[in-house]
Amino acid sequence: MDALKSILIEQEEELDRRENEMVEVYADSLSECLKMAAKHLGKNIDQIGYDVLKRGKRKLISSEPFHIKAFSLPDEEVYAVFDEVIKKVTKDPEKSSKDFILLKDKHGWACIKNYRSGVYLAVFPPIGNGKSYTLEQVEKKFKVKGLQIKDQDKIQRIVEEAKGEYIRLWNSGIKAMAEGQVRVEISKDNMKAYVTMIPPKLGGRDLEVSDVVHELTQAQVLYGIKEKDIKKMIDEDQYNVPFQGAVGDSPINGRNAQIVYHVRTERSIRLKEDISGKIDFKNLDIIENVVAGQLLAEKIPAEKGKHGRNLFNEILDAKDGTDIELIQGKGTILSEDKKRLVAEINGQLLFVHNTINVENVLKVADVGIKTGNITFLGSVIVTGNVEDNYMIKASGNIEIWGTVQKAQVEADGDIIIKQGVSGKDEARIESMSGSIISKFLENTTAVAEKDVMVQEGIMHSNVSAGEKIVCNGKRAYIVGGDLRATEKVSSKILGSPSSPVTKVTVGVNPKVLKQLEDINAKKKESGQKLEALTKTQKTLQARQEEDPAMFSEENKEYLKKLDAGILKMEARMQEFDKEIEKLNVYMQETSGYGKIYVEKTIYRGVHIQIKNADYEVKKDIEAKVFYLENDKIKQTNFQKTDKEDRL
C-alpha cells in the first residue's frame, strides 16, 4: 500500500512539473503577457513559445486584455530561432547556433519508452559541470511510469555509458486503455496544426510518431506534417507542451521590379567640413558629373509569386510582382534586355520625371554663392558673371556672357568671355587645348594651347599662347605685363607713354619656355644648397687635418653624410643640365621664327624677344613688324594685309 502511495505521489509531482511548463496569461498587451509568462516559467522571453487565444482590443471607454497560452520551448527550438541567421551569415548549411552559443551547465537526464515493440531506455550525459543521471533516478522514473525493472544490471550499464541512444530492454507489458493521447488544434487560417501530447497512465503505451500522424490525418491534415519535429518531441518526453506538428506553406508574393540608381538622383547641397571644423561654402557639389559608358541605373526584374498550400492541401494563390520600365533618357544608352542604362556622353546628370538624362552643356546664371565652384564634364554657359574667388572647370568649352572677376576659369576646349576679365592680379584663365577669346584682359594670367584673341586691350597681364596673341579691335592695345606666343603677337598699340614694363616674346613655345625657367630655378636653388654643403665640408675637413685626435666620431659620421649629400646634389645638378640641354634642342627644332605686328605705335621701353635675340625699344616707333633674321631682330613697315586676324 505504501509503495502504491509513493508511486502516485511521484507521478503527481511529474505531472505538476509538466503542467508548470505551460501557463495561460491575461494582460493589456502582448509584450506584457510574454514578460509575465517568462517570469512564471523561469525562462527568458526567447525561450518560450506562445499561442494567442484572444487578441486584445483598445476601446474608447474600456479595453479587452490579451489572452495567450505560453510554454517553455525545448532547447532545440530555442537554437532553431537563430539557425537560419547563422547559416546565412556563415554561408555554411551545416552550421547552427550551437556552434556559437556557449552551452550552460546541464544535468544528465533519461527517457523511458513503453512501445509495442518493447521497453526502451535512453540516458543522456551531462553538459559542462552538470551531474550525471543516476541509477536511483532511473528506477524512480520506472516507478512513475508504472513499469517493473526486469534486468537491473543492463540498466546499470546503460546509465554508466550514457550514450544518449534508445536501447531496448525487454518485451513490453502494455496496460489496456492507458496509452498516451494526442490533441490536435487547427489554426483559424488552416496553416498550423498544434499538437499536444498527453502522457500515458501507469503502465500505458507511449506515443509513437505514427500515433501523432494518425491523429493529424484524422483532423484532415494532408500537407506539411513535420515528422522529424514530432519524433524529437516524443524522444524528449515533451508532454503537455503544444508544438507545431504540421505547418502549411504561406504564399509568397513576387517582389516588384525596382530600379537601382548608381548615381545621385536628387540635387542637394553637400557642405564639406575640414579637420578644423571650417565649412567650405564654395565646393557645394551640386552637379552630378558622369562619363561615357558609366553605369547609371539597373533594373531588377519583377519576381513570380510562389503559391502556397494549407494543411488541407489547398492551393493558396500568390501575386506576381509588378513590372516597371527603365526609361531611356537623352544622352543615355539602354541595353537590349532593357535592364542596364549607361551614359552615352560625358556630362551632367539630370533626373526629371523619373527619367535620367545626360546633358553635355550646363547653363547657369551667375557663378557665385548660389552655385559654388563648378566642375563639369562638358561645356558650360554662364549667362551672368563669375564672382570673386570662384572657379569653373569644364572638359568642353566655357562661354561667359558677363565678366570674370578674381576667379579661375579652366577648360579643355575654348573659353569665350564676352565682357572681359578684371582679375585684380589673381584671375587665371586657361584653355588646355583650345583658344581664349575675351573683350579685354586686365591684371590677369591667361594661358591657351592655341590662340589668345582680345578685342579691346590687354593690361598688366601675363599671357601665353601656343600659337598667336591677337589684340585687334577698334582700340586694341597691349600695356604692361609679359606676353609669350610661338607664332606672333599682334596689336594696334604696344606699350604706353608712361613706359610700364611690357615684355613680348615670340618664336618659342611658352610652355617649353616656362618648363625651362622652372628647371633653371630648381638648378639655382640646388646650386645654393650645394655651395652651402661644400663650405661645411671644407670647414670640417680643415678641422680634421688640424687636429685628428680631437675630431670626434660624431663629426666623422657627419662628414660622411655630408660627402654622400654632396655627391647626390652634384648628380642632381648634372640631371638638370641634361634636361636644360634637351629643352634647348627641342626649342630650336620646334620653335618658329615668330613676328610681332604693331599697326600704330610701339612705345619706348617695350622689351622684345624673338627666340634668343633681344631688343629694347629706345624711342616710339610707328606701324612696324618685327622679325628675326640672322639671329638679329629687324623691322619692316606694317602693311594693311597684315590684318589677318579679326574678332
C-alpha positions in Angstrom: 0.0 0.0 0.0 2.9 2.4 0.9 4.6 1.5 -2.4 1.5 2.4 -4.4 1.1 5.7 -2.5 4.8 6.6 -3.2 4.3 5.9 -6.9 1.2 8.1 -7.0 3.0 11.0 -5.2 5.9 10.8 -7.7 3.6 10.7 -10.6 1.7 13.7 -9.4 5.0 15.6 -9.0 6.0 14.8 -12.5 2.6 15.9 -13.9 2.9 19.2 -11.9 6.3 19.8 -13.4 5.0 19.3 -16.9 1.9 21.5 -16.1 4.2 24.2 -14.9 5.9 24.4 -18.3 2.7 25.8 -19.7 0.7 28.8 -18.5 -2.2 31.0 -19.6 -1.8 34.7 -19.2 -4.0 37.8 -19.4 -2.5 41.3 -19.8 -3.1 44.6 -21.6 -0.5 44.0 -24.3 1.2 41.0 -25.9 4.6 42.1 -24.6 3.2 42.3 -21.0 1.8 38.8 -21.5 5.2 37.4 -22.5 7.0 39.1 -19.6 4.6 37.6 -17.1 4.8 34.2 -18.7 8.6 34.3 -18.8 8.7 35.2 -15.1 6.3 32.4 -14.2 8.1 29.8 -16.2 11.6 31.0 -15.0 12.7 31.5 -18.6 13.9 34.2 -20.9 11.3 35.6 -23.3 13.3 34.0 -26.2 13.0 30.6 -24.5 9.2 30.5 -24.6 6.6 29.9 -27.3 3.0 31.1 -27.2 -0.4 31.0 -28.9 -2.7 33.9 -28.9 -6.0 32.6 -27.6 -7.7 36.0 -27.8 -6.3 39.3 -29.2 -6.8 42.3 -27.0 -8.8 45.4 -28.2 -8.4 49.0 -27.3 -11.7 50.9 -26.9 -12.6 54.4 -26.1 -14.0 53.7 -22.6 -12.7 50.2 -21.8 -10.4 47.7 -23.3 -10.2 43.9 -23.6 -6.9 42.1 -22.5 -4.8 39.8 -24.5 -5.1 36.1 -23.6 -2.2 33.8 -24.5 -1.1 30.3 -23.8 2.7 30.3 -23.2 5.0 27.3 -22.9 8.7 26.5 -22.5 10.5 25.8 -25.7 12.8 22.8 -25.8 16.4 23.8 -26.2 16.4 22.6 -29.8 13.6 25.1 -30.7 15.4 27.9 -28.9 18.5 27.3 -31.0 16.4 26.9 -34.2 15.3 30.6 -33.9 18.9 31.6 -34.7 19.9 28.8 -37.1 18.7 30.4 -40.3 20.6 33.6 -39.5 23.8 31.7 -38.7 23.6 29.7 -41.9 23.1 32.9 -44.0 26.0 34.8 -42.3 28.5 31.9 -42.4 27.2 30.6 -45.8 27.6 27.1 -44.3 24.4 25.0 -44.3 26.0 22.7 -41.7 26.5 25.5 -39.1 24.0 26.0 -36.3 23.6 28.3 -33.4 25.0 25.6 -31.2 28.4 26.2 -32.8 28.5 29.7 -31.5 26.4 29.7 -28.3 28.3 28.6 -25.2 26.1 26.0 -23.5 25.4 26.3 -19.8 25.9 23.5 -17.3 23.1 20.9 -17.7 22.5 17.8 -15.7 22.2 14.4 -17.4 18.7 13.0 -18.0 16.9 9.9 -19.1 13.8 8.9 -21.1 11.8 5.6 -20.9 9.5 4.5 -23.7 7.0 1.7 -23.5 6.2 0.8 -27.1 4.5 -2.2 -28.6 8.0 -3.4 -29.7 9.4 -3.3 -26.2 10.6 -1.1 -23.4 13.4 1.3 -24.3 15.8 3.4 -22.2 18.0 6.4 -23.2 20.4 8.0 -20.7 21.9 11.3 -21.8 25.3 12.6 -20.5 25.6 15.9 -18.5 26.8 19.1 -20.1 29.6 21.2 -18.6 29.6 20.8 -14.8 26.2 19.2 -14.7 25.6 16.0 -12.7 25.3 12.5 -14.3 22.0 10.8 -14.1 22.0 8.0 -11.5 20.6 4.5 -11.4 18.4 5.6 -8.5 16.8 8.4 -10.7 16.2 5.9 -13.5 14.5 3.5 -11.0 12.3 6.4 -9.9 11.3 7.1 -13.5 10.3 3.4 -13.9 8.1 3.7 -10.8 6.4 6.9 -12.1 5.6 5.1 -15.4 4.3 2.1 -13.5 6.8 -0.3 -15.1 8.8 -3.1 -13.5 12.5 -3.4 -13.8 13.4 -6.9 -15.1 17.2 -6.5 -15.6 18.9 -4.1 -13.3 22.4 -4.9 -14.5 21.5 -3.9 -18.0 20.1 -0.6 -16.8 23.2 0.0 -14.7 25.4 -0.4 -17.9 23.2 2.0 -19.9 23.4 4.6 -17.0 27.2 4.3 -16.8 27.7 4.6 -20.6 25.1 7.4 -21.0 25.3 7.4 -24.8 22.1 9.2 -25.4 20.7 6.4 -27.5 17.5 4.4 -27.0 18.3 0.8 -26.1 15.7 -1.9 -26.0 15.5 -3.5 -22.6 12.8 -6.2 -22.8 9.3 -7.0 -24.1 6.6 -4.7 -23.0 3.6 -5.3 -21.0 1.1 -2.7 -22.1 -1.9 -1.9 -19.9 -5.1 -1.5 -21.9 -6.8 1.8 -22.1 -3.8 3.6 -20.6 -1.9 4.7 -23.6 -0.8 8.3 -24.3 -3.3 10.7 -26.1 -2.9 13.3 -28.8 -4.8 16.6 -29.1 -4.8 18.5 -32.4 -5.8 22.1 -32.8 -6.0 23.7 -36.2 -5.3 27.5 -36.5 -8.1 29.7 -37.9 -6.1 30.2 -41.2 -5.7 26.4 -41.6 -1.9 26.9 -41.8 -0.8 25.4 -38.5 -1.7 22.3 -36.5 -0.8 22.5 -32.8 -0.2 19.1 -31.2 -0.3 18.5 -27.5 0.8 15.0 -26.3 -0.8 13.7 -23.1 1.4 11.2 -21.2 0.2 7.6 -20.8 -1.2 6.4 -17.5 0.6 3.9 -15.3 1.8 1.0 -17.4 0.3 2.6 -20.6 1.9 2.7 -24.0 4.0 5.7 -25.0 3.1 7.6 -28.1 4.9 7.0 -31.4 5.2 9.1 -34.4 2.6 7.1 -36.2 0.1 7.8 -33.5 0.5 11.6 -33.9 0.5 11.4 -37.7 -2.7 9.3 -37.4 -4.4 11.9 -35.3 -3.3 14.7 -37.7 -4.8 12.8 -40.7 -8.0 12.2 -38.7 -8.2 16.0 -38.4 -8.0 16.2 -42.2 -4.3 17.4 -42.2 -2.9 16.3 -45.5 0.1 18.6 -46.0 3.1 19.9 -44.0 3.3 17.2 -41.3 6.7 17.6 -39.5 7.6 14.1 -38.6 11.1 15.0 -37.5 9.8 17.5 -35.1 7.2 15.1 -33.8 9.9 12.4 -33.2 12.1 14.9 -31.4 9.3 15.9 -29.0 8.5 12.3 -28.3 12.1 11.4 -27.7 12.4 14.2 -25.2 9.2 13.4 -23.4 7.7 16.9 -24.2 4.3 16.2 -22.9 1.6 18.9 -22.3 3.7 21.3 -24.4 1.9 22.5 -27.6 4.1 22.4 -30.7 3.6 22.7 -34.4 3.1 19.3 -35.7 2.2 20.4 -39.2 2.7 23.7 -41.0 1.5 24.8 -44.4 3.4 26.9 -46.9 2.3 30.5 -47.0 2.1 32.1 -50.4 4.9 34.4 -51.2 4.1 37.3 -53.4 6.6 38.1 -56.1 8.8 41.2 -55.4 8.0 44.2 -57.6 10.5 45.3 -60.2 12.8 48.1 -59.0 15.3 50.5 -60.4 18.6 50.7 -58.6 20.3 54.0 -59.3 24.1 54.1 -59.3 24.2 57.9 -59.3 22.7 60.7 -57.3 19.1 61.5 -58.5 18.4 64.3 -56.0 20.1 67.6 -56.2 21.2 68.7 -52.8 24.0 70.9 -51.4 26.6 68.8 -49.6 28.8 71.1 -47.4 32.2 69.8 -46.6 33.9 70.4 -43.3 37.7 70.3 -42.8 39.5 69.0 -39.7 39.4 72.4 -38.0 35.6 72.5 -38.5 35.6 75.1 -41.2 32.8 74.8 -43.7 33.6 75.1 -47.4 30.7 77.1 -48.9 32.3 77.2 -52.4 32.6 73.5 -53.3 28.9 72.7 -53.0 29.0 69.5 -55.1 25.7 70.2 -56.8 26.5 68.9 -60.2 26.4 65.1 -60.8 29.1 64.5 -63.5 29.1 61.2 -65.4 31.4 59.8 -68.1 30.5 58.0 -71.3 30.0 54.3 -70.6 29.3 54.8 -66.9 26.5 52.6 -65.4 23.7 54.9 -64.4 20.9 52.5 -63.4 19.9 48.9 -63.3 16.5 47.2 -63.4 15.9 44.3 -61.1 13.0 42.4 -62.8 9.8 41.6 -61.0 9.6 38.1 -59.5 7.0 35.4 -59.9 4.9 34.7 -56.9 5.2 31.3 -55.2 1.9 29.6 -54.5 1.3 28.2 -51.0 -0.6 25.2 -49.6 -2.6 25.0 -46.4 -2.9 21.9 -44.2 -5.8 20.6 -46.2 -3.5 20.6 -49.4 -5.5 23.5 -50.9 -3.5 25.8 -53.2 -3.1 29.4 -51.9 -2.6 31.9 -54.8 0.3 34.3 -54.8 0.6 37.6 -56.7 3.3 38.2 -59.3 5.5 41.3 -58.8 4.5 44.4 -60.7 6.8 45.4 -63.5 8.3 48.8 -64.0 10.0 50.3 -67.1 13.6 51.6 -67.1 13.2 54.6 -69.4 15.9 55.7 -71.7 16.5 59.5 -71.5 18.6 61.9 -73.6 22.3 61.1 -73.7 21.9 57.5 -72.4 22.0 54.0 -73.9 19.6 51.2 -72.8 20.8 47.6 -73.1 19.0 45.2 -75.4 17.5 43.4 -72.4 16.3 46.8 -71.1 18.0 46.2 -67.7 21.1 48.5 -67.8 21.3 52.2 -68.6 24.7 53.7 -69.3 25.8 57.2 -70.2 26.3 57.8 -73.9 28.3 61.0 -73.4 30.2 62.9 -70.7 28.1 65.5 -69.0 25.7 66.5 -66.3 23.1 64.0 -65.0 19.6 65.4 -64.8 16.7 63.4 -63.2 13.4 64.6 -64.4 10.0 62.7 -64.2 11.8 59.5 -63.2 14.0 59.7 -66.3 17.8 60.0 -66.3 19.2 62.5 -68.9 22.8 63.3 -69.6 23.4 66.9 -70.8 26.8 67.9 -72.1 26.0 71.6 -71.7 25.5 73.2 -68.3 23.8 76.6 -68.3 23.8 78.8 -65.2 23.3 82.4 -64.4 26.0 83.9 -62.1 28.7 81.7 -60.7 28.8 82.6 -57.0 27.4 81.7 -53.7 24.3 80.0 -55.2 26.2 77.7 -57.4 29.5 77.3 -55.6 32.5 76.2 -57.7 31.6 74.3 -60.9 33.4 71.2 -62.2 31.6 69.8 -65.3 32.3 67.0 -67.8 31.0 69.0 -70.7 30.5 72.6 -71.8 29.4 75.4 -69.5 27.4 78.6 -70.4 27.3 81.3 -67.8 24.7 83.9 -68.7 25.9 86.3 -66.0 29.2 86.9 -64.2 31.8 84.9 -62.4 32.3 86.4 -59.0 35.5 86.8 -56.9 37.2 83.7 -55.6 35.0 81.1 -57.5 36.1 78.6 -60.1 34.8 76.9 -63.2 36.4 73.7 -64.7 35.0 72.1 -67.8 36.0 69.3 -70.1 34.4 71.1 -73.0 34.1 74.8 -73.8 33.2 77.7 -71.4 31.2 80.6 -72.6 30.7 83.6 -70.2 28.3 86.3 -71.2 29.2 88.7 -68.5 32.5 89.5 -66.8 35.1 87.4 -64.9 36.4 88.9 -61.7 39.1 87.5 -59.4 38.3 83.9 -60.4 39.7 80.8 -62.1 38.3 79.5 -65.4 39.8 76.3 -66.9 38.6 74.4 -69.9 39.8 71.6 -72.2 38.2 73.5 -75.1 37.7 77.2 -76.0 36.9 79.9 -73.4 34.8 82.9 -74.5 34.4 85.8 -72.2 32.1 88.4 -73.8 32.6 91.2 -71.3 36.2 90.7 -70.3 38.2 89.9 -67.2 39.1 92.2 -64.3 41.4 89.9 -62.5 42.9 92.0 -59.6 46.2 90.1 -60.2 44.6 86.8 -59.1 42.4 85.7 -62.0 43.6 82.8 -64.1 42.1 81.8 -67.4 43.4 78.6 -69.0 42.5 76.6 -72.1 44.2 73.2 -72.2 43.6 72.5 -75.9 41.8 75.5 -77.3 41.8 79.3 -77.5 40.8 82.2 -75.3 38.6 84.9 -76.7 37.8 88.0 -74.5 36.7 91.6 -74.7 39.7 92.6 -72.5 42.1 91.2 -70.0 43.2 93.2 -67.0 45.6 92.1 -64.3 45.0 88.5 -65.4 47.0 85.4 -66.1 45.8 83.8 -69.4 47.2 80.5 -70.9 46.0 78.9 -74.1 47.2 75.9 -76.1 46.2 77.8 -79.3 45.3 81.5 -79.5 44.5 84.4 -77.2 42.3 86.8 -79.0 41.3 90.1 -77.3 39.1 92.9 -78.7 39.9 96.0 -76.7 43.1 95.5 -74.8 45.5 93.5 -72.6 46.5 95.4 -69.5 49.2 94.4 -67.0 48.6 90.7 -67.7 50.7 87.6 -68.2 49.5 85.9 -71.4 50.9 82.7 -73.0 49.7 81.3 -76.3 50.8 78.1 -78.1 50.2 79.9 -81.4 49.1 83.6 -81.5 48.2 86.5 -79.3 46.0 89.0 -81.2 44.6 92.3 -79.9 42.8 93.7 -83.0 39.6 95.6 -82.1 38.9 99.3 -82.5 41.2 100.3 -79.6 43.4 97.2 -79.5 46.3 98.0 -77.1 48.7 95.9 -75.0 50.1 97.7 -72.0 52.3 96.2 -69.3 52.8 92.6 -68.5 54.5 89.6 -70.0 53.3 88.1 -73.3 54.6 85.0 -74.9 53.5 83.3 -78.2 55.0 80.8 -80.5 53.9 82.3 -83.8 53.1 86.0 -83.3 51.8 88.9 -81.2 49.6 91.5 -83.0 48.2 94.8 -81.6 47.5 98.3 -82.7 49.4 99.8 -79.7 52.1 98.2 -77.7 53.2 99.8 -74.5 52.3 103.4 -73.4 53.8 106.8 -72.9 54.2 106.1 -69.2 56.5 103.3 -70.0 55.2 100.4 -67.9 57.2 97.2 -68.1 56.0 95.4 -71.2 57.7 92.3 -72.4 56.8 90.4 -75.6 58.4 87.1 -76.5 57.7 85.1 -79.8 59.4 82.3 -81.6 59.4 79.9 -78.7 56.7 77.7 -77.3 55.6 79.4 -74.0 55.0 76.0 -72.2 58.5 74.8 -73.1 59.9 78.2 -72.1 58.1 78.0 -68.7 59.4 74.5 -68.2 62.9 75.7 -68.9 62.5 78.6 -66.5 61.3 76.2 -63.7 64.2 73.8 -64.2 66.7 76.7 -64.1 65.1 77.9 -60.9 65.4 74.5 -59.4 69.0 74.3 -60.6 69.8 77.6 -59.0 68.2 76.5 -55.7 70.2 73.2 -55.7 73.4 75.1 -56.6 73.0 77.3 -53.5 72.4 74.2 -51.3 75.5 72.5 -52.9 77.6 75.6 -52.2 76.5 75.6 -48.5 77.2 71.9 -48.1 80.6 72.3 -49.7 81.6 75.1 -47.3 80.6 73.0 -44.3 82.5 70.1 -45.8 85.7 72.1 -46.2 85.4 73.5 -42.7 85.1 70.0 -41.2 88.0 68.7 -43.3 90.2 71.5 -42.2 89.4 70.8 -38.5 90.2 67.1 -39.1 93.6 67.9 -40.7 94.5 70.4 -38.0 93.8 68.1 -35.0 92.9 64.5 -36.0 92.9 63.3 -32.4 90.2 65.8 -31.3 88.0 65.1 -34.3 85.1 63.1 -32.7 83.4 60.0 -34.1 80.2 62.1 -34.3 82.0 64.6 -36.6 83.4 61.8 -38.7 79.9 60.4 -39.2 78.5 63.8 -40.0 81.3 64.3 -42.6 80.4 61.0 -44.2 76.8 62.1 -44.5 78.0 65.4 -46.0 80.1 63.7 -48.6 77.1 61.5 -49.6 74.8 64.5 -49.7 77.3 66.5 -51.9 77.6 63.5 -54.4 73.8 63.3 -54.6 73.4 67.1 -55.1 76.1 67.0 -57.9 74.3 64.2 -59.6 71.1 66.2 -59.4 72.9 69.2 -61.0 74.0 67.1 -63.8 70.5 65.9 -64.4 69.3 69.5 -64.5 72.0 70.3 -67.1 70.8 67.3 -69.3 67.2 68.4 -69.1 68.1 72.0 -69.9 70.1 70.9 -72.9 67.2 68.7 -74.2 64.7 71.5 -73.8 67.0 73.9 -75.6 67.5 71.5 -78.5 63.7 70.9 -78.6 63.1 74.7 -78.7 65.5 75.1 -81.6 63.8 72.3 -83.5 60.2 73.2 -82.9 60.1 77.0 -82.5 59.0 79.2 -85.3 60.7 82.4 -86.2 57.8 84.4 -84.8 56.8 88.0 -85.6 55.4 91.0 -83.7 52.9 93.2 -85.5 52.2 96.8 -84.4 49.7 98.6 -86.5 50.0 102.0 -84.9 52.6 102.7 -82.2 55.1 100.8 -80.1 56.3 103.0 -77.2 59.8 103.2 -75.9 60.6 100.9 -73.0 58.9 97.8 -74.6 61.2 94.8 -74.4 61.1 92.4 -77.4 62.5 88.9 -77.6 62.4 86.7 -80.7 63.9 83.3 -80.0 67.2 84.1 -78.3 67.5 87.6 -79.7 66.6 90.6 -77.5 65.6 94.2 -78.4 64.6 97.1 -76.3 62.7 99.9 -77.9 64.5 103.2 -77.3 62.0 105.6 -78.9 58.5 105.5 -80.0 58.0 103.7 -83.4 55.1 103.8 -85.8 53.5 100.9 -87.7 56.2 98.2 -87.7 56.6 94.4 -88.0 59.5 92.9 -86.0 61.1 89.7 -87.2 64.3 87.6 -86.9 67.0 87.5 -89.5 70.5 86.1 -89.0 69.9 85.9 -85.2 69.1 89.6 -85.1 65.8 91.4 -84.7 64.8 93.5 -87.6 61.8 95.6 -88.6 59.8 96.4 -91.6 56.8 98.6 -92.3 53.3 97.4 -91.3 51.1 96.6 -94.3 47.3 96.6 -94.2 47.4 93.0 -95.5 48.9 92.1 -92.1 45.4 92.5 -90.5 44.6 88.9 -91.0 43.2 88.1 -87.5 39.9 89.7 -86.6 37.4 89.0 -83.7 
